[in-house]
């Protein structure tokens, strides 16, 4: 399982550990990924996703999973989220 947020595409970053003597060694910064169940209002069910905490805060700020998916570009979303976005779009178009 890759360490990438399914909603924001936030992944690992590369940097340096810097010692007191200013020696630099490579290191990675990993996003804070958690397995969460987000509720889709349009579908009426919960969806398990691997999301960064920054992404979760963004989803809550926008007003929920449905609003986030409809406003986000497909290139940033995972394949599962793109399918979910299409399902939500169909449900809302039918209503």
N, CA, C and O atoms as a printed pandas DataFrame, in Angstrom:
     atom_number atom_name residue_name chain_id  residue_number  x_coord  y_coord  z_coord
0              1         N          UNK        A               1    0.846   -1.170    0.000
1              2        CA          UNK        A               1    0.000    0.000    0.000
2              3         C          UNK        A               1    0.898    1.243    0.000
3              4         O          UNK        A               1    1.759    1.396    0.867
4              5         N          UNK        A               2    0.688    2.121   -0.976
5              6        CA          UNK        A               2    1.535    3.302   -1.059
6              7         C          UNK        A               2    1.124    4.314    0.006
7              8         O          UNK        A               2   -0.019    4.333    0.462
8              9         N          UNK        A               3    2.066    5.139    0.383
9             10        CA          UNK        A               3    1.812    6.122    1.434
10            11         C          UNK        A               3    1.405    7.444    0.807
11            12         O          UNK        A               3    2.131    8.436    0.868
12            13         N          UNK        A               4    0.212    7.430    0.196
13            14        CA          UNK        A               4   -0.335    8.607   -0.470
14            15         C          UNK        A               4   -1.784    8.759   -0.039
15            16         O          UNK        A               4   -2.534    7.785    0.010
16            17         N          UNK        A               5   -2.172    9.992    0.274
17            18        CA          UNK        A               5   -3.552   10.289    0.642
18            19         C          UNK        A               5   -4.446   10.095   -0.575
19            20         O          UNK        A               5   -4.108   10.544   -1.671
20            21         N          UNK        A               6   -5.590    9.427   -0.393
21            22        CA          UNK        A               6   -6.495    9.158   -1.504
22            23         C          UNK        A               6   -7.279   10.401   -1.931
23            24         O          UNK        A               6   -7.787   10.449   -3.052
24            25         N          UNK        A               7   -7.385   11.393   -1.069
25            26        CA          UNK        A               7   -8.158   12.580   -1.391
26            27         C          UNK        A               7   -7.300   13.742   -1.892
27            28         O          UNK        A               7   -7.699   14.456   -2.812
28            29         N          UNK        A               8   -6.139   13.931   -1.299
29            30        CA          UNK        A               8   -5.321   15.101   -1.639
30            31         C          UNK        A               8   -4.053   14.757   -2.397
31            32         O          UNK        A               8   -3.337   15.661   -2.827
32            33         N          UNK        A               9   -3.754   13.483   -2.576
33            34        CA          UNK        A               9   -2.536   13.014   -3.242
34            35         C          UNK        A               9   -1.275   13.467   -2.525
35            36         O          UNK        A               9   -0.209   13.556   -3.134
36            37         N          UNK        A              10   -1.392   13.754   -1.235
37            38        CA          UNK        A              10   -0.221   14.136   -0.445
38            39         C          UNK        A              10    0.607   12.882   -0.191
39            40         O          UNK        A              10    0.095   11.884    0.314
40            41         N          UNK        A              11    1.887   12.939   -0.544
41            42        CA          UNK        A              11    2.769   11.798   -0.402
42            43         C          UNK        A              11    3.994   12.145    0.429
43            44         O          UNK        A              11    4.027   13.146    1.145
44            45         N          UNK        A              12    4.991   11.290    0.311
45            46        CA          UNK        A              12    6.189   11.525    1.106
46            47         C          UNK        A              12    7.021   12.637    0.493
47            48         O          UNK        A              12    6.985   12.870   -0.716
48            49         N          UNK        A              13    7.778   13.326    1.358
49            50        CA          UNK        A              13    8.700   14.358    0.924
50            51         C          UNK        A              13   10.091   13.955    1.378
51            52         O          UNK        A              13   10.247   13.204    2.341
52            53         N          UNK        A              14   11.095   14.457    0.681
53            54        CA          UNK        A              14   12.480   14.119    0.992
54            55         C          UNK        A              14   13.178   15.357    1.520
55            56         O          UNK        A              14   12.978   16.466    1.025
56            57         N          UNK        A              15   14.003   15.144    2.537
57            58        CA          UNK        A              15   14.754   16.253    3.115
58            59         C          UNK        A              15   16.018   15.741    3.763
59            60         O          UNK        A              15   16.495   14.653    3.440
60            61         N          UNK        A              16   16.561   16.527    4.678
61            62        CA          UNK        A              16   17.801   16.181    5.355
62            63         C          UNK        A              16   17.613   16.241    6.857
63            64         O          UNK        A              16   16.883   17.088    7.373
64            65         N          UNK        A              17   18.292   15.314    7.567
65            66        CA          UNK        A              17   18.561   15.496    8.981
66            67         C          UNK        A              17   19.809   16.352    9.057
67            68         O          UNK        A              17   20.802   16.064    8.388
68            69         N          UNK        A              18   19.771   17.394    9.859
69            70        CA          UNK        A              18   20.933   18.274    9.976
70            71         C          UNK        A              18   21.424   18.199   11.419
71            72         O          UNK        A              18   20.694   18.537   12.351
72            73         N          UNK        A              19   22.666   17.754   11.595
73            74        CA          UNK        A              19   23.235   17.618   12.923
74            75         C          UNK        A              19   23.760   18.969   13.417
75            76         O          UNK        A              19   23.771   19.956   12.681
76            77         N          UNK        A              20   24.187   18.985   14.664
77            78        CA          UNK        A              20   24.753   20.199   15.251
78            79         C          UNK        A              20   26.018   20.626   14.504
79            80         O          UNK        A              20   26.327   21.814   14.419
80            81         N          UNK        A              21   26.748   19.640   13.963
81            82        CA          UNK        A              21   27.968   19.929   13.193
82            83         C          UNK        A              21   27.636   20.223   11.723
83            84         O          UNK        A              21   28.536   20.319   10.888
84            85         N          UNK        A              22   26.342   20.365   11.415
85            86        CA          UNK        A              22   25.850   20.697   10.076
86            87         C          UNK        A              22   26.095   19.575    9.065
87            88         O          UNK        A              22   26.209   19.838    7.868
88            89         N          UNK        A              23   26.178   18.308    9.543
89            90        CA          UNK        A              23   26.227   17.165    8.639
90            91         C          UNK        A              23   24.804   16.885    8.170
91            92         O          UNK        A              23   23.862   16.943    8.961
92            93         N          UNK        A              24   24.651   16.584    6.889
93            94        CA          UNK        A              24   23.326   16.356    6.332
94            95         C          UNK        A              24   23.202   14.909    5.855
95            96         O          UNK        A              24   24.039   14.423    5.094
96            97         N          UNK        A              25   22.159   14.233    6.306
97            98        CA          UNK        A              25   21.858   12.884    5.841
98            99         C          UNK        A              25   20.418   12.865    5.353
99           100         O          UNK        A              25   19.550   13.540    5.905
100          101         N          UNK        A              26   20.179   12.075    4.303
101          102        CA          UNK        A              26   18.851   12.007    3.708
102          103         C          UNK        A              26   17.838   11.405    4.673
103          104         O          UNK        A              26   18.162   10.520    5.465
104          105         N          UNK        A              27   16.616   11.895    4.593
105          106        CA          UNK        A              27   15.511   11.333    5.350
106          107         C          UNK        A              27   14.227   11.611    4.601
107          108         O          UNK        A              27   14.199   12.419    3.673
108          109         N          UNK        A              28   13.145   10.925    5.014
109          110        CA          UNK        A              28   11.850   11.147    4.383
110          111         C          UNK        A              28   10.862   11.659    5.425
111          112         O          UNK        A              28   10.931   11.303    6.602
112          113         N          UNK        A              29    9.953   12.492    4.971
113          114        CA          UNK        A              29    8.860   12.987    5.788
114          115         C          UNK        A              29    7.591   12.324    5.269
115          116         O          UNK        A              29    7.205   12.540    4.120
116          117         N          UNK        A              30    6.939   11.519    6.103
117          118        CA          UNK        A              30    5.742   10.796    5.687
118          119         C          UNK        A              30    4.493   11.539    6.150
119          120         O          UNK        A              30    4.489   12.108    7.241
120          121         N          UNK        A              31    3.432   11.544    5.341
121          122        CA          UNK        A              31    2.187   12.185    5.767
122          123         C          UNK        A              31    1.513   11.363    6.858
123          124         O          UNK        A              31    1.721   10.155    6.968
124          125         N          UNK        A              32    0.710   12.038    7.655
125          126        CA          UNK        A              32   -0.018   11.382    8.741
126          127         C          UNK        A              32   -1.272   10.738    8.166
127          128         O          UNK        A              32   -2.343   11.344    8.165
128          129         N          UNK        A              33   -1.136    9.499    7.675
129          130        CA          UNK        A              33   -2.254    8.797    7.051
130          131         C          UNK        A              33   -2.995    7.950    8.078
131          132         O          UNK        A              33   -2.387    7.283    8.915
132          133         N          UNK        A              34   -4.322    7.993    7.995
133          134        CA          UNK        A              34   -5.174    7.198    8.865
134          135         C          UNK        A              34   -6.262    6.554    8.022
135          136         O          UNK        A              34   -6.682    7.109    7.006
136          137         N          UNK        A              35   -6.715    5.387    8.444
137          138        CA          UNK        A              35   -7.867    4.750    7.818
138          139         C          UNK        A              35   -9.124    5.299    8.487
139          140         O          UNK        A              35   -9.341    5.092    9.681
140          141         N          UNK        A              36   -9.947    5.999    7.711
141          142        CA          UNK        A              36  -11.146    6.609    8.268
142          143         C          UNK        A              36  -12.361    6.193    7.436
143          144         O          UNK        A              36  -12.234    5.843    6.263
144          145         N          UNK        A              37  -13.521    6.236    8.053
145          146        CA          UNK        A              37  -14.776    6.000    7.355
146          147         C          UNK        A              37  -15.491    7.334    7.237
147          148         O          UNK        A              37  -15.896    7.925    8.238
148          149         N          UNK        A              38  -15.643    7.803    6.005
149          150        CA          UNK        A              38  -16.328    9.058    5.750
150          151         C          UNK        A              38  -17.732    8.745    5.234
151          152         O          UNK        A              38  -17.916    7.826    4.435
152          153         N          UNK        A              39  -18.707    9.507    5.690
153          154        CA          UNK        A              39  -20.095    9.285    5.325
154          155         C          UNK        A              39  -20.433   10.105    4.084
155          156         O          UNK        A              39  -20.201   11.314    4.045
156          157         N          UNK        A              40  -20.980    9.441    3.078
157          158        CA          UNK        A              40  -21.462   10.113    1.880
158          159         C          UNK        A              40  -22.955   10.356    2.045
159          160         O          UNK        A              40  -23.733    9.411    2.173
160          161         N          UNK        A              41  -23.358   11.635    2.041
161          162        CA          UNK        A              41  -24.778   11.970    2.217
162          163         C          UNK        A              41  -25.600   11.540    1.009
163          164         O          UNK        A              41  -26.730   11.075    1.162
164          165         N          UNK        A              42  -25.047   11.691   -0.183
165          166        CA          UNK        A              42  -25.794   11.346   -1.397
166          167         C          UNK        A              42  -26.033    9.838   -1.496
167          168         O          UNK        A              42  -27.122    9.396   -1.864
168          169         N          UNK        A              43  -24.993    9.051   -1.161
169          170        CA          UNK        A              43  -25.125    7.599   -1.259
170          171         C          UNK        A              43  -25.746    6.978   -0.013
171          172         O          UNK        A              43  -26.293    5.877   -0.073
172          173         N          UNK        A              44  -25.665    7.679    1.112
173          174        CA          UNK        A              44  -26.238    7.167    2.344
174          175         C          UNK        A              44  -25.458    6.023    2.948
175          176         O          UNK        A              44  -26.033    5.159    3.610
176          177         N          UNK        A              45  -24.155    6.007    2.728
177          178        CA          UNK        A              45  -23.329    4.940    3.304
178          179         C          UNK        A              45  -21.944    5.480    3.633
179          180         O          UNK        A              45  -21.557    6.564    3.196
180          181         N          UNK        A              46  -21.215    4.702    4.410
181          182        CA          UNK        A              46  -19.859    5.072    4.779
182          183         C          UNK        A              46  -18.850    4.502    3.795
183          184         O          UNK        A              46  -19.062    3.435    3.220
184          185         N          UNK        A              47  -17.755    5.221    3.609
185          186        CA          UNK        A              47  -16.706    4.801    2.683
186          187         C          UNK        A              47  -15.380    4.826    3.435
187          188         O          UNK        A              47  -15.003    5.847    4.011
188          189         N          UNK        A              48  -14.671    3.687    3.427
189          190        CA          UNK        A              48  -13.365    3.621    4.094
190          191         C          UNK        A              48  -12.284    4.120    3.138
191          192         O          UNK        A              48  -12.150    3.624    2.019
192          193         N          UNK        A              49  -11.517    5.106    3.596
193          194        CA          UNK        A              49  -10.441    5.684    2.802
194          195         C          UNK        A              49   -9.198    5.839    3.654
195          196         O          UNK        A              49   -9.275    5.919    4.880
196          197         N          UNK        A              50   -8.052    5.880    2.991
197          198        CA          UNK        A              50   -6.773    6.154    3.654
198          199         C          UNK        A              50   -6.456    7.618    3.382
199          200         O          UNK        A              50   -6.059    7.987    2.277
200          201         N          UNK        A              51   -6.637    8.447    4.412
201          202        CA          UNK        A              51   -6.622    9.898    4.245
202          203         C          UNK        A              51   -5.617   10.520    5.199
203          204         O          UNK        A              51   -5.460   10.061    6.330
204          205         N          UNK        A              52   -4.928   11.577    4.738
205          206        CA          UNK        A              52   -4.061   12.340    5.622
206          207         C          UNK        A              52   -4.938   13.207    6.522
207          208         O          UNK        A              52   -6.057   13.562    6.150
208          209         N          UNK        A              53   -4.435   13.540    7.686
209          210        CA          UNK        A              53   -5.208   14.356    8.606
210          211         C          UNK        A              53   -5.429   15.750    8.032
211          212         O          UNK        A              53   -6.460   16.369    8.296
212          213         N          UNK        A              54   -4.487   16.246    7.259
213          214        CA          UNK        A              54   -4.666   17.528    6.588
214          215         C          UNK        A              54   -5.831   17.431    5.595
215          216         O          UNK        A              54   -6.640   18.354    5.497
216          217         N          UNK        A              55   -5.917   16.328    4.867
217          218        CA          UNK        A              55   -7.015   16.118    3.931
218          219         C          UNK        A              55   -8.352   16.001    4.637
219          220         O          UNK        A              55   -9.364   16.489    4.134
220          221         N          UNK        A              56   -8.368   15.354    5.806
221          222        CA          UNK        A              56   -9.598   15.202    6.565
222          223         C          UNK        A              56  -10.106   16.562    7.033
223          224         O          UNK        A              56  -11.307   16.830    6.983
224          225         N          UNK        A              57   -9.195   17.418    7.488
225          226        CA          UNK        A              57   -9.582   18.766    7.902
226          227         C          UNK        A              57  -10.141   19.545    6.716
227          228         O          UNK        A              57  -11.092   20.312    6.864
228          229         N          UNK        A              58   -9.551   19.348    5.544
229          230        CA          UNK        A              58  -10.028   20.042    4.346
230          231         C          UNK        A              58  -11.433   19.582    3.968
231          232         O          UNK        A              58  -12.277   20.395    3.589
232          233         N          UNK        A              59  -11.680   18.283    4.071
233          234        CA          UNK        A              59  -13.004   17.735    3.758
234          235         C          UNK        A              59  -14.044   18.320    4.706
235          236         O          UNK        A              59  -15.129   18.704    4.269
236          237         N          UNK        A              60  -13.731   18.393    5.990
237          238        CA          UNK        A              60  -14.670   18.941    6.961
238          239         C          UNK        A              60  -14.900   20.431    6.710
239          240         O          UNK        A              60  -16.010   20.928    6.905
240          241         N          UNK        A              61  -13.864   21.139    6.281
241          242        CA          UNK        A              61  -13.976   22.576    6.028
242          243         C          UNK        A              61  -14.891   22.858    4.834
243          244         O          UNK        A              61  -15.656   23.822    4.849
244          245         N          UNK        A              62  -14.810   22.015    3.801
245          246        CA          UNK        A              62  -15.607   22.213    2.590
246          247         C          UNK        A              62  -17.067   21.832    2.828
247          248         O          UNK        A              62  -17.954   22.355    2.153
248          249         N          UNK        A              63  -17.328   20.940    3.765
249          250        CA          UNK        A              63  -18.716   20.591    4.065
250          251         C          UNK        A              63  -19.058   19.137    3.848
251          252         O          UNK        A              63  -20.235   18.796    3.736
252          253         N          UNK        A              64  -18.077   18.280    3.785
253          254        CA          UNK        A              64  -18.353   16.855    3.674
254          255         C          UNK        A              64  -17.694   16.222    2.470
255          256         O          UNK        A              64  -17.152   16.903    1.599
256          257         N          UNK        A              65  -17.755   14.907    2.443
257          258        CA          UNK        A              65  -17.089   14.127    1.401
258          259         C          UNK        A              65  -17.660   14.421    0.018
259          260         O          UNK        A              65  -16.908   14.546   -0.949
260          261         N          UNK        A              66  -18.973   14.532   -0.084
261          262        CA          UNK        A              66  -19.597   14.758   -1.389
262          263         C          UNK        A              66  -19.138   16.079   -2.006
263          264         O          UNK        A              66  -18.768   16.124   -3.180
264          265         N          UNK        A              67  -19.163   17.145   -1.219
265          266        CA          UNK        A              67  -18.726   18.449   -1.727
266          267         C          UNK        A              67  -17.254   18.417   -2.132
267          268         O          UNK        A              67  -16.871   18.989   -3.153
268          269         N          UNK        A              68  -16.430   17.744   -1.324
269          270        CA          UNK        A              68  -15.000   17.679   -1.620
270          271         C          UNK        A              68  -14.747   16.973   -2.951
271          272         O          UNK        A              68  -13.989   17.463   -3.788
272          273         N          UNK        A              69  -15.385   15.826   -3.138
273          274        CA          UNK        A              69  -15.153   15.054   -4.356
274          275         C          UNK        A              69  -15.640   15.798   -5.595
275          276         O          UNK        A              69  -14.979   15.765   -6.633
276          277         N          UNK        A              70  -16.787   16.468   -5.500
277          278        CA          UNK        A              70  -17.327   17.173   -6.661
278          279         C          UNK        A              70  -16.472   18.377   -7.048
279          280         O          UNK        A              70  -16.431   18.749   -8.221
280          281         N          UNK        A              71  -15.788   18.992   -6.079
281          282        CA          UNK        A              71  -14.977   20.178   -6.368
282          283         C          UNK        A              71  -13.536   19.846   -6.753
283          284         O          UNK        A              71  -12.839   20.699   -7.304
284          285         N          UNK        A              72  -13.075   18.625   -6.474
285          286        CA          UNK        A              72  -11.671   18.278   -6.692
286          287         C          UNK        A              72  -11.461   17.709   -8.084
287          288         O          UNK        A              72  -12.311   16.991   -8.613
288          289         N          UNK        A              73  -10.322   18.037   -8.668
289          290        CA          UNK        A              73   -9.936   17.554   -9.992
290          291         C          UNK        A              73   -9.679   16.042   -9.931
291          292         O          UNK        A              73   -9.134   15.544   -8.946
292          293         N          UNK        A              74  -10.070   15.319  -10.979
293          294        CA          UNK        A              74   -9.897   13.863  -11.013
294          295         C          UNK        A              74   -8.432   13.447  -10.973
295          296         O          UNK        A              74   -8.123   12.350  -10.509
296          297         N          UNK        A              75   -7.528   14.291  -11.446
297          298        CA          UNK        A              75   -6.108   13.936  -11.476
298          299         C          UNK        A              75   -5.531   13.798  -10.074
299          300         O          UNK        A              75   -4.565   13.059   -9.879
300          301         N          UNK        A              76   -6.104   14.496   -9.093
301          302        CA          UNK        A              76   -5.604   14.429   -7.725
302          303         C          UNK        A              76   -6.182   13.262   -6.935
303          304         O          UNK        A              76   -5.611   12.854   -5.923
304          305         N          UNK        A              77   -7.307   12.725   -7.389
305          306        CA          UNK        A              77   -7.995   11.676   -6.646
306          307         C          UNK        A              77   -7.486   10.297   -7.033
307          308         O          UNK        A              77   -6.978   10.096   -8.136
308          309         N          UNK        A              78   -7.628    9.340   -6.105
309          310        CA          UNK        A              78   -7.289    7.955   -6.406
310          311         C          UNK        A              78   -8.381    7.359   -7.293
311          312         O          UNK        A              78   -9.439    7.963   -7.475
312          313         N          UNK        A              79   -8.122    6.186   -7.837
313          314        CA          UNK        A              79   -9.096    5.526   -8.717
314          315         C          UNK        A              79  -10.407    5.242   -7.989
315          316         O          UNK        A              79  -11.490    5.411   -8.549
316          317         N          UNK        A              80  -10.294    4.802   -6.721
317          318        CA          UNK        A              80  -11.501    4.527   -5.930
318          319         C          UNK        A              80  -12.328    5.788   -5.744
319          320         O          UNK        A              80  -13.557    5.740   -5.806
320          321         N          UNK        A              81  -11.666    6.914   -5.516
321          322        CA          UNK        A              81  -12.380    8.166   -5.290
322          323         C          UNK        A              81  -13.017    8.688   -6.568
323          324         O          UNK        A              81  -14.078    9.310   -6.519
324          325         N          UNK        A              82  -12.378    8.441   -7.721
325          326        CA          UNK        A              82  -12.967    8.858   -8.992
326          327         C          UNK        A              82  -14.259    8.081   -9.246
327          328         O          UNK        A              82  -15.254    8.656   -9.687
328          329         N          UNK        A              83  -14.246    6.770   -8.968
329          330        CA          UNK        A              83  -15.463    5.958   -9.115
330          331         C          UNK        A              83  -16.553    6.440   -8.163
331          332         O          UNK        A              83  -17.723    6.526   -8.537
332          333         N          UNK        A              84  -16.159    6.751   -6.935
333          334        CA          UNK        A              84  -17.095    7.246   -5.942
334          335         C          UNK        A              84  -17.686    8.585   -6.387
335          336         O          UNK        A              84  -18.878    8.833   -6.207
336          337         N          UNK        A              85  -16.857    9.437   -6.962
337          338        CA          UNK        A              85  -17.311   10.747   -7.461
338          339         C          UNK        A              85  -18.356   10.569   -8.563
339          340         O          UNK        A              85  -19.344   11.302   -8.604
340          341         N          UNK        A              86  -18.142    9.601   -9.456
341          342        CA          UNK        A              86  -19.103    9.341  -10.533
342          343         C          UNK        A              86  -20.428    8.832   -9.970
343          344         O          UNK        A              86  -21.497    9.226  -10.438
344          345         N          UNK        A              87  -20.359    7.950   -8.961
345          346        CA          UNK        A              87  -21.583    7.448   -8.328
346          347         C          UNK        A              87  -22.367    8.588   -7.688
347          348         O          UNK        A              87  -23.589    8.655   -7.814
348          349         N          UNK        A              88  -21.665    9.476   -7.006
349          350        CA          UNK        A              88  -22.311   10.607   -6.337
350          351         C          UNK        A              88  -22.930   11.529   -7.371
351          352         O          UNK        A              88  -24.045   12.014   -7.184
352          353         N          UNK        A              89  -22.211   11.775   -8.464
353          354        CA          UNK        A              89  -22.740   12.617   -9.532
354          355         C          UNK        A              89  -24.004   12.048  -10.138
355          356         O          UNK        A              89  -24.944   12.790  -10.421
356          357         N          UNK        A              90  -24.041   10.729  -10.343
357          358        CA          UNK        A              90  -25.246   10.088  -10.892
358          359         C          UNK        A              90  -26.413   10.202   -9.930
359          360         O          UNK        A              90  -27.537   10.483  -10.346
360          361         N          UNK        A              91  -26.153    9.983   -8.628
361          362        CA          UNK        A              91  -27.213   10.064   -7.620
362          363         C          UNK        A              91  -27.806   11.467   -7.566
363          364         O          UNK        A              91  -29.023   11.640   -7.515
364          365         N          UNK        A              92  -26.911   12.482   -7.580
365          366        CA          UNK        A              92  -27.393   13.862   -7.490
366          367         C          UNK        A              92  -28.115   14.288   -8.776
367          368         O          UNK        A              92  -29.058   15.078   -8.721
368          369         N          UNK        A              93  -27.678   13.770   -9.931
369          370        CA          UNK        A              93  -28.351   14.106  -11.193
370          371         C          UNK        A              93  -29.737   13.468  -11.249
371          372         O          UNK        A              93  -30.668   14.043  -11.813
372          373         N          UNK        A              94  -29.869   12.282  -10.666
373          374        CA          UNK        A              94  -31.164   11.594  -10.680
374          375         C          UNK        A              94  -32.153   12.245   -9.706
375          376         O          UNK        A              94  -33.366   12.161   -9.901
376          377         N          UNK        A              95  -31.634   12.889   -8.665
377          378        CA          UNK        A              95  -32.522   13.488   -7.656
378          379         C          UNK        A              95  -33.059   14.844   -8.063
379          380         O          UNK        A              95  -33.815   15.460   -7.312
